[in-house]
Amino acid sequence: MSIVEIVRDTLVEAGSTFREDKKQAYRNAIATEQNEKAKWVLEQVLANAEAAEKNHSPLCDDTGIPHLVLEVGPDCAVTGRMLDEIKQGVVEGLRKLPGRPMGIMGDDSHRIDQSGGLNPDSAGVELAPILIRRCADNVIRLHILMFGGGPAIRAKTYRVFHKHNTQVVLDEIVKWATEGVAQLGCSPCTLAVGVGRSHFEATSMMLQAQVDGKYDVQSEMEQEITRRVNEANIGPLGLGGNTSVIATFMKVGPQRASGVRIVCVRPTCCFEPRIATVEL
């Protein structure tokens, strides 16, 4: 298969499939949830995911904006031609999924105020800038994530005065996450958290947290954030219960000698992270 075809099929997989560790996380949540309405929601989300995987159909009508992370091994090279092929694969994947037409046409002003009209082509939804990072394996590995609009609306990236105390930062993360999950609606969430030196770095850490995060391997900080947000009793779809958050994926980048930490918190919806990975 060509790179275009590989990327095309990987995007469809990202938009239509739960990873196995996420399926198991939902099964575990169903087994422990005491609120019957919340349990029913969890069961329906998992059933929807299994049907979407079987039919290769979108997990949600908001099919998402493609966000790509490209990992490059020590002896591998990425060419401009390869990036063009990856972009074309995304175009074909959006049409095959199919993605929901939601790209806005026109110049800068038209795209801001939506006066340029809606592009009827699913591929009119252009991919976000590609994040490239090094990996230890001697391969080129591509991760495709599909970002929905709801989590973007409820996400927050801002500075936290840490006061030389990690707990201060965690408290702020829990506060933001609790507010975001309560407003999101389509929970339970997987919280994606990035901590960096700039807004760009914090956001890129949040993206990488979703790539590297594992539902069955959680750090102490990730467990604390999940537990404390779940104590708010928001529950799936806001119906109450102890499963507002399935897990937290947190990535902390390099830090500088400063009184602030830049933190990005994205309360992903019940279907996110929508992710698939392939070696090119």
LOMIKE-211252 format. One line per field, with one value per residue: residue number from 1; x, y, z of N, C-alpha, C in turn. Coordinates in nm, 3 decimals. Example, Ala and Ser with C-alpha at 12.3 -4.5 7.8 and 13.67 -1.06 7.14 Angstrom:
BEGIN
pos: (1;2)
n.c1: (1.319;1.285)
n.c2: (-0.569;-0.225)
n.c3: (0.780;0.708)
ca.c1: (1.230;1.367)
ca.c2: (-0.450;-0.106)
ca.c3: (0.780;0.714)
c.c1: (1.320;1.290)
c.c2: (-0.330;0.003)
c.c3: (0.780;0.787)
REM end
This chain:
BEGIN
pos: (1;2;3;4;5;6;7;8;9;10;11;12;13;14;15;16;17;18;19;20;21;22;23;24;25;26;27;28;29;30;31;32;33;34;35;36;37;38;39;40;41;42;43;44;45;46;47;48;49;50;51;52;53;54;55;56;57;58;59;60;61;62;63;64;65;66;67;68;69;70;71;72;73;74;75;76;77;78;79;80;81;82;83;84;85;86;87;88;89;90;91;92;93;94;95;96;97;98;99;100;101;102;103;104;105;106;107;108;109;110;111;112;113;114;115;116;117;118;119;120;121;122;123;124;125;126;127;128;129;130;131;132;133;134;135;136;137;138;139;140;141;142;143;144;145;146;147;148;149;150;151;152;153;154;155;156;157;158;159;160;161;162;163;164;165;166;167;168;169;170;171;172;173;174;175;176;177;178;179;180;181;182;183;184;185;186;187;188;189;190;191;192;193;194;195;196;197;198;199;200;201;202;203;204;205;206;207;208;209;210;211;212;213;214;215;216;217;218;219;220;221;222;223;224;225;226;227;228;229;230;231;232;233;234;235;236;237;238;239;240;241;242;243;244;245;246;247;248;249;250;251;252;253;254;255;256;257;258;259;260;261;262;263;264;265;266;267;268;269;270;271;272;273;274;275;276;277;278;279;280)
n.c1: (0.083;0.038;0.170;-0.032;-0.265;-0.232;-0.240;-0.496;-0.663;-0.589;-0.682;-0.958;-0.980;-0.907;-1.124;-1.332;-1.295;-1.241;-0.954;-0.822;-0.755;-0.912;-1.170;-1.170;-1.146;-1.394;-1.553;-1.471;-1.560;-1.837;-1.882;-1.838;-1.991;-2.249;-2.477;-2.767;-2.866;-2.636;-2.479;-2.620;-2.573;-2.295;-2.288;-2.422;-2.249;-2.027;-2.143;-2.212;-1.957;-1.857;-2.029;-1.965;-1.700;-1.731;-1.876;-1.712;-1.772;-1.833;-1.764;-1.900;-2.127;-1.997;-1.731;-1.469;-1.152;-0.855;-0.563;-0.221;0.055;0.386;0.631;0.979;1.244;1.598;1.760;1.599;1.427;1.223;1.058;0.960;0.793;0.688;0.538;0.347;0.217;0.112;-0.068;-0.243;-0.340;-0.488;-0.687;-0.820;-0.898;-1.079;-1.285;-1.354;-1.437;-1.728;-1.607;-1.769;-1.894;-1.760;-1.588;-1.498;-1.524;-1.345;-1.180;-0.954;-1.117;-1.372;-1.360;-1.343;-1.586;-1.766;-1.893;-1.820;-1.931;-2.015;-1.796;-1.880;-1.741;-1.609;-1.338;-1.277;-1.227;-0.946;-0.633;-0.475;-0.166;0.119;0.268;0.596;0.813;1.094;1.167;1.275;1.282;1.379;1.203;0.936;0.663;0.318;0.066;-0.276;-0.520;-0.857;-1.011;-1.285;-1.538;-1.672;-1.505;-1.297;-1.420;-1.462;-1.210;-0.904;-0.631;-0.385;-0.200;-0.054;0.021;0.255;0.365;0.577;0.486;0.361;0.105;-0.056;-0.075;-0.199;-0.443;-0.554;-0.580;-0.769;-0.985;-1.034;-1.088;-1.313;-1.505;-1.508;-1.588;-1.843;-1.975;-1.950;-2.112;-2.120;-2.005;-1.874;-1.544;-1.208;-0.947;-0.716;-0.404;-0.156;0.158;0.365;0.619;0.527;0.233;0.207;0.375;0.253;0.009;0.096;0.203;-0.032;-0.150;0.038;0.011;-0.225;-0.147;0.048;-0.076;-0.218;-0.488;-0.475;-0.248;-0.165;-0.032;0.049;-0.031;-0.210;-0.405;-0.497;-0.613;-0.822;-0.971;-1.052;-1.205;-1.408;-1.532;-1.698;-1.944;-2.066;-2.105;-2.185;-2.309;-2.393;-2.565;-2.516;-2.336;-2.034;-1.857;-1.746;-1.508;-1.302;-1.027;-0.710;-0.481;-0.167;0.099;0.410;0.622;0.957;1.062;1.093;1.289;1.076;0.785;0.552;0.352;0.254;-0.049;-0.246;-0.566;-0.777;-1.095;-1.174;-1.431;-1.674;-1.607;-1.350;-0.996;-0.993;-0.810;-0.553;-0.276;0.009;0.284;0.489)
n.c2: (-0.120;0.230;0.533;0.723;0.565;0.416;0.615;0.714;0.491;0.467;0.704;0.662;0.448;0.577;0.749;0.576;0.378;0.233;0.197;-0.107;-0.094;0.118;0.020;-0.177;-0.016;0.107;-0.117;-0.183;0.044;0.022;-0.204;-0.113;0.115;0.265;0.413;0.368;0.495;0.619;0.393;0.281;0.473;0.442;0.181;0.217;0.389;0.223;0.018;0.162;0.228;-0.025;-0.095;0.106;0.041;-0.211;-0.142;0.042;0.312;0.657;0.744;0.952;1.220;1.462;1.451;1.537;1.721;1.656;1.583;1.542;1.347;1.294;1.059;1.020;0.809;0.763;0.722;0.783;0.965;1.244;1.366;1.649;1.558;1.328;1.444;1.572;1.347;1.237;1.439;1.420;1.166;1.214;1.378;1.193;1.010;1.155;1.179;0.914;0.828;0.885;1.224;1.491;1.757;2.060;2.262;2.600;2.834;3.095;3.420;3.539;3.695;3.606;3.340;3.365;3.490;3.321;3.380;3.300;3.071;2.717;2.453;2.193;1.960;1.686;1.677;1.939;2.009;2.091;1.946;1.997;2.176;1.964;1.782;1.703;1.462;1.300;0.949;0.645;0.405;0.279;0.389;0.541;0.673;0.726;0.904;0.953;1.173;1.261;1.554;1.678;1.941;2.013;1.943;2.124;2.369;2.360;2.336;2.461;2.683;2.822;3.031;2.920;3.017;2.859;2.854;2.713;2.457;2.154;2.064;2.289;2.340;2.102;2.130;2.344;2.232;2.031;2.194;2.337;2.117;1.999;2.200;2.209;1.946;1.936;2.122;2.019;1.796;1.561;1.335;1.025;1.161;1.158;1.302;1.524;1.651;1.899;2.033;2.305;2.543;2.747;2.862;2.728;2.507;2.381;2.308;2.136;1.937;1.844;1.729;1.526;1.381;1.244;1.073;0.917;0.826;0.572;0.371;0.169;0.217;0.439;0.733;0.859;1.127;1.146;0.963;1.092;1.328;1.222;1.086;1.299;1.466;1.290;1.273;1.487;1.409;1.438;1.271;1.045;1.213;1.406;1.296;1.218;1.004;0.804;0.815;1.033;1.083;0.875;0.829;0.998;1.159;1.278;1.497;1.624;1.874;2.013;2.256;2.600;2.827;2.996;3.174;3.072;2.815;2.695;2.566;2.325;2.204;1.966;1.849;1.571;1.426;1.154;0.982;1.039;1.001;0.986;0.788;0.651;0.451;0.409;0.262;0.406)
n.c3: (0.000;-0.061;0.094;0.102;0.093;0.328;0.528;0.480;0.554;0.819;0.931;0.908;1.084;1.324;1.357;1.405;1.595;1.916;2.118;2.259;2.533;2.614;2.573;2.771;2.994;2.996;3.039;3.296;3.432;3.398;3.550;3.808;3.850;4.037;4.000;3.824;3.592;3.502;3.455;3.243;3.042;3.006;2.909;2.667;2.529;2.493;2.343;2.115;2.024;1.961;1.751;1.567;1.510;1.390;1.159;1.041;1.071;1.165;1.507;1.623;1.534;1.514;1.354;1.372;1.383;1.210;1.388;1.391;1.498;1.435;1.456;1.446;1.375;1.467;1.236;1.027;0.769;0.695;0.423;0.218;0.019;0.137;0.342;0.188;0.083;0.315;0.385;0.165;0.213;0.443;0.335;0.166;0.357;0.514;0.333;0.299;0.552;0.638;0.686;0.863;0.673;0.748;0.708;0.669;0.407;0.222;0.278;0.542;0.715;0.640;0.718;0.990;1.067;0.953;0.716;0.468;0.375;0.378;0.314;0.105;0.079;0.251;0.293;0.313;0.567;0.696;0.803;1.124;1.210;1.181;1.442;1.512;1.648;1.805;1.807;1.973;1.835;1.515;1.308;1.117;1.259;1.269;1.435;1.443;1.546;1.614;1.672;1.846;1.857;2.097;2.330;2.273;2.315;2.590;2.691;2.846;2.853;3.036;3.268;3.577;3.900;4.068;4.325;4.429;4.478;4.397;4.446;4.435;4.163;4.079;4.214;4.073;3.821;3.873;3.945;3.701;3.536;3.655;3.622;3.340;3.266;3.379;3.220;2.967;2.891;2.709;2.856;3.001;3.051;2.916;3.063;2.927;2.984;2.974;3.069;3.044;2.928;2.779;2.604;2.362;2.407;2.628;2.515;2.314;2.474;2.590;2.365;2.308;2.541;2.501;2.300;2.426;2.655;2.871;2.957;3.143;3.285;3.515;3.654;3.989;4.009;3.794;3.877;4.108;4.006;3.847;4.046;4.216;4.048;3.983;4.229;4.230;4.143;3.892;3.666;3.385;3.103;3.274;3.460;3.714;3.947;3.977;3.766;3.611;3.489;3.302;3.288;3.336;3.127;3.146;3.071;3.145;3.050;2.991;3.233;3.338;3.542;3.711;3.828;3.735;3.581;3.268;3.183;3.017;2.984;2.862;2.850;2.718;2.511;2.552;2.345;2.275;2.356;2.005;1.827;1.620;1.519;1.309;1.133;0.891)
ca.c1: (0.000;0.109;0.153;-0.164;-0.366;-0.212;-0.290;-0.642;-0.726;-0.560;-0.775;-1.089;-0.971;-0.908;-1.257;-1.438;-1.251;-1.184;-0.844;-0.864;-0.746;-1.026;-1.286;-1.163;-1.172;-1.540;-1.608;-1.444;-1.648;-1.972;-1.889;-1.829;-2.083;-2.365;-2.592;-2.820;-2.872;-2.498;-2.436;-2.684;-2.500;-2.167;-2.316;-2.459;-2.129;-1.946;-2.215;-2.197;-1.819;-1.843;-2.101;-1.887;-1.582;-1.778;-1.923;-1.616;-1.848;-1.788;-1.808;-1.985;-2.158;-1.885;-1.625;-1.343;-1.043;-0.736;-0.440;-0.123;0.186;0.476;0.752;1.086;1.357;1.728;1.818;1.491;1.414;1.092;1.074;0.843;0.703;0.617;0.436;0.240;0.143;0.035;-0.180;-0.339;-0.405;-0.589;-0.796;-0.896;-0.958;-1.197;-1.392;-1.393;-1.493;-1.689;-1.608;-1.880;-1.852;-1.770;-1.485;-1.551;-1.451;-1.327;-1.055;-0.939;-1.236;-1.485;-1.348;-1.369;-1.728;-1.842;-1.972;-1.769;-2.006;-1.966;-1.741;-1.957;-1.648;-1.559;-1.196;-1.260;-1.178;-0.802;-0.565;-0.400;-0.022;0.172;0.370;0.700;0.900;1.187;1.141;1.394;1.278;1.424;1.084;0.853;0.535;0.219;-0.052;-0.382;-0.626;-0.966;-1.052;-1.418;-1.555;-1.714;-1.390;-1.221;-1.493;-1.449;-1.068;-0.848;-0.486;-0.359;-0.089;-0.081;0.128;0.271;0.403;0.674;0.409;0.290;-0.036;-0.126;-0.103;-0.300;-0.571;-0.608;-0.620;-0.895;-1.090;-1.067;-1.145;-1.448;-1.590;-1.519;-1.666;-1.982;-2.032;-1.933;-2.231;-2.094;-1.911;-1.752;-1.430;-1.068;-0.884;-0.584;-0.339;-0.019;0.221;0.484;0.675;0.456;0.102;0.230;0.432;0.152;-0.089;0.158;0.211;-0.166;-0.168;0.122;-0.044;-0.325;-0.075;0.124;-0.155;-0.271;-0.595;-0.441;-0.126;-0.190;0.058;-0.019;-0.098;-0.325;-0.508;-0.554;-0.701;-0.941;-1.050;-1.111;-1.311;-1.520;-1.599;-1.796;-2.072;-2.127;-2.150;-2.206;-2.414;-2.438;-2.674;-2.471;-2.257;-1.892;-1.777;-1.737;-1.381;-1.252;-0.884;-0.640;-0.353;-0.095;0.239;0.480;0.741;1.063;1.015;1.192;1.289;0.972;0.677;0.430;0.350;0.146;-0.122;-0.354;-0.656;-0.883;-1.185;-1.219;-1.565;-1.677;-1.550;-1.209;-0.922;-1.012;-0.671;-0.501;-0.132;0.061;0.421;0.492)
ca.c2: (0.000;0.357;0.613;0.785;0.464;0.381;0.726;0.715;0.387;0.495;0.808;0.598;0.372;0.672;0.806;0.475;0.264;0.244;0.106;-0.214;-0.052;0.204;-0.069;-0.240;0.088;0.122;-0.236;-0.169;0.148;-0.035;-0.300;-0.047;0.228;0.234;0.486;0.288;0.577;0.635;0.264;0.267;0.558;0.376;0.064;0.263;0.441;0.109;-0.049;0.250;0.214;-0.157;-0.090;0.190;-0.035;-0.316;-0.084;0.143;0.436;0.753;0.728;1.065;1.302;1.556;1.356;1.587;1.783;1.570;1.629;1.437;1.345;1.212;1.019;0.992;0.739;0.830;0.711;0.800;1.101;1.286;1.459;1.727;1.473;1.242;1.526;1.590;1.221;1.226;1.532;1.364;1.054;1.272;1.420;1.076;0.950;1.233;1.147;0.775;0.802;1.017;1.332;1.586;1.883;2.173;2.359;2.730;2.888;3.239;3.477;3.533;3.751;3.519;3.218;3.399;3.516;3.215;3.435;3.247;2.953;2.586;2.368;2.068;1.847;1.643;1.709;2.081;2.020;2.069;1.898;2.094;2.162;1.835;1.784;1.603;1.435;1.189;0.825;0.562;0.302;0.327;0.385;0.662;0.630;0.833;0.897;1.042;1.198;1.341;1.642;1.734;2.081;2.030;1.951;2.247;2.478;2.350;2.329;2.586;2.693;2.946;3.020;2.892;3.051;2.730;2.877;2.608;2.348;2.080;2.051;2.409;2.318;1.996;2.185;2.425;2.138;1.969;2.297;2.357;1.994;1.982;2.297;2.170;1.824;1.969;2.198;1.949;1.718;1.427;1.262;1.047;1.219;1.130;1.433;1.538;1.762;1.929;2.138;2.348;2.676;2.842;2.810;2.629;2.385;2.316;2.247;2.021;1.832;1.789;1.641;1.408;1.302;1.154;0.971;0.829;0.782;0.436;0.361;0.072;0.260;0.576;0.784;0.905;1.254;1.117;0.899;1.192;1.416;1.145;1.061;1.421;1.513;1.197;1.302;1.594;1.344;1.487;1.149;1.043;1.303;1.490;1.227;1.174;0.880;0.817;0.797;1.154;1.072;0.738;0.832;1.123;1.148;1.401;1.500;1.742;1.902;2.087;2.375;2.705;2.893;3.098;3.159;3.020;2.700;2.707;2.439;2.305;2.096;1.937;1.741;1.507;1.369;1.010;0.907;1.074;1.027;0.905;0.781;0.530;0.462;0.325;0.285;0.436)
ca.c3: (0.000;-0.063;0.215;0.095;0.129;0.469;0.608;0.460;0.634;0.960;0.974;0.927;1.210;1.435;1.372;1.419;1.675;2.050;2.148;2.349;2.674;2.642;2.587;2.902;3.094;3.001;3.105;3.440;3.484;3.402;3.660;3.939;3.861;4.120;3.947;3.714;3.472;3.456;3.401;3.111;2.947;2.979;2.824;2.533;2.464;2.451;2.234;1.997;1.977;1.898;1.623;1.476;1.466;1.299;1.034;0.997;1.064;1.267;1.645;1.659;1.416;1.506;1.318;1.426;1.308;1.220;1.453;1.364;1.562;1.352;1.529;1.350;1.433;1.453;1.102;0.930;0.715;0.648;0.311;0.184;-0.059;0.231;0.409;0.090;0.074;0.439;0.373;0.070;0.281;0.531;0.247;0.122;0.475;0.551;0.239;0.316;0.685;0.589;0.781;0.848;0.609;0.841;0.676;0.625;0.292;0.217;0.329;0.687;0.779;0.612;0.797;1.130;1.094;0.885;0.605;0.341;0.334;0.421;0.209;0.106;0.073;0.383;0.300;0.338;0.704;0.683;0.922;1.203;1.189;1.226;1.547;1.486;1.762;1.784;1.881;1.985;1.732;1.384;1.223;1.111;1.315;1.261;1.519;1.397;1.644;1.563;1.781;1.835;1.894;2.236;2.419;2.246;2.379;2.735;2.728;2.899;2.859;3.109;3.362;3.718;3.992;4.136;4.466;4.464;4.536;4.292;4.481;4.389;4.021;4.070;4.257;3.964;3.715;3.917;3.936;3.559;3.481;3.709;3.552;3.200;3.254;3.411;3.109;2.840;2.858;2.654;2.941;3.076;2.980;2.945;3.077;2.866;3.054;2.939;3.148;2.971;2.955;2.694;2.566;2.257;2.462;2.711;2.427;2.249;2.576;2.601;2.249;2.327;2.652;2.445;2.224;2.516;2.770;2.876;3.055;3.246;3.355;3.558;3.757;4.110;3.981;3.708;3.961;4.198;3.928;3.813;4.167;4.270;3.959;3.998;4.355;4.207;4.117;3.768;3.602;3.240;3.054;3.384;3.529;3.845;3.948;4.010;3.646;3.528;3.419;3.289;3.318;3.306;3.059;3.180;3.029;3.195;2.972;3.060;3.301;3.356;3.672;3.696;3.925;3.673;3.491;3.172;3.191;2.921;3.025;2.763;2.891;2.595;2.524;2.579;2.234;2.261;2.234;1.884;1.785;1.557;1.499;1.203;1.090;0.748)
c.c1: (0.087;0.087;0.015;-0.271;-0.356;-0.270;-0.442;-0.710;-0.703;-0.652;-0.914;-1.089;-0.977;-1.048;-1.365;-1.407;-1.203;-1.063;-0.889;-0.857;-0.860;-1.154;-1.288;-1.189;-1.323;-1.603;-1.589;-1.537;-1.792;-1.987;-1.892;-1.928;-2.211;-2.492;-2.643;-2.829;-2.733;-2.446;-2.493;-2.612;-2.368;-2.185;-2.348;-2.338;-2.044;-2.013;-2.203;-2.057;-1.799;-1.914;-2.023;-1.766;-1.622;-1.812;-1.825;-1.685;-1.806;-1.846;-1.909;-2.013;-2.059;-1.761;-1.485;-1.247;-0.918;-0.618;-0.339;0.005;0.273;0.603;0.857;1.204;1.490;1.788;1.714;1.483;1.272;1.112;0.946;0.743;0.623;0.507;0.319;0.153;0.058;-0.087;-0.285;-0.412;-0.513;-0.711;-0.883;-0.963;-1.082;-1.314;-1.444;-1.467;-1.646;-1.688;-1.727;-1.830;-1.870;-1.656;-1.547;-1.462;-1.433;-1.195;-1.055;-1.066;-1.357;-1.480;-1.374;-1.518;-1.823;-1.930;-1.928;-1.841;-1.938;-1.916;-1.814;-1.870;-1.600;-1.413;-1.170;-1.218;-1.028;-0.740;-0.492;-0.250;0.031;0.280;0.469;0.788;0.986;1.139;1.266;1.399;1.318;1.311;1.030;0.712;0.439;0.102;-0.154;-0.489;-0.732;-1.026;-1.191;-1.427;-1.591;-1.598;-1.306;-1.287;-1.468;-1.305;-1.019;-0.696;-0.451;-0.244;-0.139;0.040;0.146;0.308;0.495;0.605;0.328;0.141;-0.118;-0.166;-0.210;-0.438;-0.636;-0.655;-0.754;-1.010;-1.132;-1.140;-1.288;-1.546;-1.614;-1.605;-1.814;-2.050;-2.034;-2.059;-2.200;-1.980;-1.960;-1.635;-1.302;-1.001;-0.744;-0.521;-0.195;0.033;0.352;0.529;0.606;0.322;0.116;0.279;0.330;0.050;-0.030;0.177;0.076;-0.194;-0.088;0.073;-0.147;-0.260;-0.012;0.041;-0.208;-0.375;-0.558;-0.311;-0.142;-0.093;-0.022;-0.093;-0.221;-0.439;-0.575;-0.652;-0.831;-1.031;-1.122;-1.222;-1.433;-1.598;-1.703;-1.933;-2.144;-2.186;-2.167;-2.327;-2.469;-2.548;-2.637;-2.398;-2.111;-1.801;-1.786;-1.615;-1.337;-1.105;-0.832;-0.508;-0.280;0.049;0.300;0.608;0.850;1.004;1.129;1.183;1.197;0.866;0.552;0.457;0.233;0.081;-0.233;-0.436;-0.766;-0.969;-1.242;-1.354;-1.556;-1.614;-1.402;-1.128;-0.960;-0.878;-0.640;-0.356;-0.087;0.207;0.423;0.615)
c.c2: (0.125;0.430;0.677;0.687;0.426;0.489;0.734;0.617;0.410;0.604;0.749;0.518;0.465;0.724;0.707;0.367;0.307;0.150;0.005;-0.171;0.041;0.121;-0.131;-0.140;0.110;0.001;-0.229;-0.067;0.097;-0.128;-0.233;0.067;0.186;0.302;0.415;0.368;0.596;0.506;0.243;0.350;0.493;0.258;0.107;0.318;0.326;0.034;0.031;0.233;0.080;-0.161;-0.007;0.116;-0.142;-0.260;0.016;0.278;0.529;0.724;0.834;1.147;1.419;1.473;1.406;1.649;1.696;1.643;1.515;1.458;1.247;1.186;0.972;0.927;0.804;0.826;0.727;0.946;1.125;1.391;1.541;1.647;1.381;1.320;1.552;1.464;1.200;1.317;1.478;1.245;1.101;1.315;1.300;1.006;1.023;1.203;1.004;0.752;0.795;1.119;1.423;1.712;1.999;2.272;2.486;2.786;3.039;3.286;3.475;3.581;3.661;3.393;3.245;3.415;3.419;3.266;3.379;3.124;2.824;2.507;2.234;1.943;1.813;1.679;1.858;2.111;1.989;2.023;2.011;2.078;2.033;1.856;1.671;1.587;1.313;1.067;0.738;0.455;0.361;0.315;0.527;0.618;0.750;0.804;0.998;1.050;1.287;1.421;1.701;1.875;2.103;2.039;2.077;2.367;2.479;2.340;2.465;2.576;2.827;2.923;2.991;2.934;2.932;2.741;2.767;2.487;2.280;2.073;2.171;2.393;2.210;2.047;2.267;2.338;2.074;2.069;2.318;2.236;1.973;2.076;2.253;2.047;1.852;2.040;2.121;1.873;1.577;1.359;1.118;1.092;1.139;1.266;1.430;1.665;1.776;2.043;2.177;2.487;2.785;2.781;2.705;2.498;2.310;2.243;2.125;1.905;1.764;1.692;1.512;1.320;1.203;1.043;0.868;0.768;0.641;0.428;0.267;0.103;0.407;0.615;0.828;1.036;1.232;1.055;1.001;1.283;1.345;1.127;1.186;1.476;1.420;1.220;1.413;1.540;1.402;1.371;1.159;1.126;1.392;1.428;1.183;1.042;0.909;0.799;0.920;1.147;0.926;0.729;0.972;1.090;1.280;1.391;1.633;1.760;1.969;2.214;2.475;2.760;3.014;3.073;3.098;2.892;2.722;2.569;2.438;2.184;2.082;1.822;1.673;1.441;1.217;0.928;0.938;1.015;0.929;0.900;0.648;0.557;0.365;0.358;0.300;0.373)
c.c3: (0.000;0.069;0.216;0.141;0.277;0.559;0.599;0.555;0.784;1.012;0.997;1.057;1.330;1.462;1.405;1.522;1.814;2.059;2.253;2.495;2.712;2.657;2.727;3.013;3.107;3.068;3.256;3.503;3.496;3.523;3.796;3.958;3.935;4.070;3.822;3.583;3.413;3.393;3.262;3.007;2.908;2.885;2.681;2.458;2.412;2.336;2.104;1.937;1.907;1.763;1.521;1.423;1.364;1.162;0.973;0.977;1.177;1.405;1.685;1.534;1.403;1.481;1.349;1.326;1.322;1.284;1.445;1.445;1.484;1.432;1.429;1.422;1.399;1.313;0.992;0.886;0.668;0.540;0.291;0.104;0.033;0.304;0.316;0.080;0.199;0.431;0.277;0.131;0.376;0.450;0.209;0.240;0.520;0.459;0.259;0.446;0.684;0.703;0.758;0.780;0.706;0.822;0.622;0.514;0.306;0.272;0.481;0.758;0.760;0.698;0.945;1.155;1.023;0.772;0.470;0.294;0.376;0.302;0.212;0.105;0.214;0.402;0.314;0.481;0.701;0.814;0.992;1.172;1.251;1.333;1.521;1.610;1.733;1.862;1.879;1.877;1.597;1.282;1.209;1.149;1.317;1.353;1.466;1.505;1.581;1.678;1.754;1.889;2.039;2.334;2.398;2.314;2.530;2.783;2.778;2.900;2.922;3.206;3.503;3.799;4.086;4.283;4.519;4.528;4.425;4.319;4.436;4.243;4.004;4.111;4.145;3.849;3.749;3.906;3.791;3.503;3.529;3.640;3.408;3.180;3.279;3.294;2.978;2.799;2.814;2.729;2.955;2.988;3.005;2.949;3.015;2.922;3.007;3.024;3.080;3.010;2.876;2.659;2.456;2.316;2.547;2.624;2.355;2.347;2.595;2.486;2.266;2.441;2.600;2.363;2.318;2.627;2.756;2.988;3.170;3.317;3.388;3.669;3.879;4.084;3.894;3.789;4.053;4.124;3.895;3.934;4.214;4.180;3.970;4.126;4.340;4.170;3.995;3.689;3.452;3.200;3.165;3.468;3.670;3.837;3.968;3.888;3.557;3.438;3.419;3.330;3.289;3.238;3.077;3.136;3.072;3.115;3.054;3.124;3.319;3.498;3.664;3.801;3.867;3.596;3.396;3.160;3.086;2.967;2.920;2.816;2.766;2.617;2.540;2.467;2.210;2.377;2.122;1.816;1.719;1.520;1.391;1.177;0.938;0.682)
REM end
